[in-house]
Amino acid sequence: MINAVLKIVFLAFLASANPAFASVVKMSNSGICHPPQSSWYDRTKTFQQFDSVKECLASDGRLPKGMARPSVNDRRVIKSSDSESYSRSAFGHGWDDADGDCQDSRAEALIQMSSTPVRFATDRRCRVVTGRWISPFSGNVIQNASEADIDHVVPLKWAWDRGANHWSDANRERFANDPVNLLPVEASLNRSTITIKNIPNDRVSE
């Protein structure tokens, strides 16, 4: 269920950020498989969705004229190269304050998700120090902001491997700071979960 939600959120953002670089392969009503490189990709509005060209072709689809069929080896090389070149800094450096109100995207996520009014460190109302958040990992109540990490619902590394490596720097930074993709979580469990699952640490704590 969680994986399905992540995929929906990611594909929705991907389509709004840059449809040309979506990872979805579109099979048109005439049976033509249009990967993102196809000149007809954006113009194909009615289609059956596939995760790869291979899957589309296996369902009796065919490539547009003049487009070579990718080899399995080629796809593996590209994926390996993209994965190795991933860096958290490709999605910006830390949390952004896009509207310039001194509350960065971390603070805004804490404010939005708190079930009680938050308390700030100073009268400037920039840094959140207390509130009330429910950890999705354990169900525990978090009241001290320093004990909360802001996690990405769709991990940045996961997004990178599925097309974000082709986005502009601005789109990647917007994705990393999108409030729809941010969730306060219990810092101690979040970090131990990363270790257990061997997921790259693209979480940023306070």
DAGI-V328476 format. One record per helix or strand of 3 or more residues. SS is the DSSP state (a for helix, b for strand). FROM is the first residue (numbers start at 0). TO is the last residue. If there is no record, write none. Layout:
# DAGI-V328476
ss | from | to
SS | FROM | TO
SS | FROM | TO
This chain:
# DAGI-V328476
ss | from | to
a | 1 | 20
b | 24 | 27
b | 31 | 33
b | 46 | 49
a | 52 | 57
a | 71 | 83
a | 87 | 90
a | 104 | 112
b | 127 | 133
b | 140 | 143
a | 144 | 146
b | 147 | 151
a | 155 | 160
a | 163 | 165
a | 168 | 175
a | 178 | 180
b | 181 | 185
a | 186 | 196
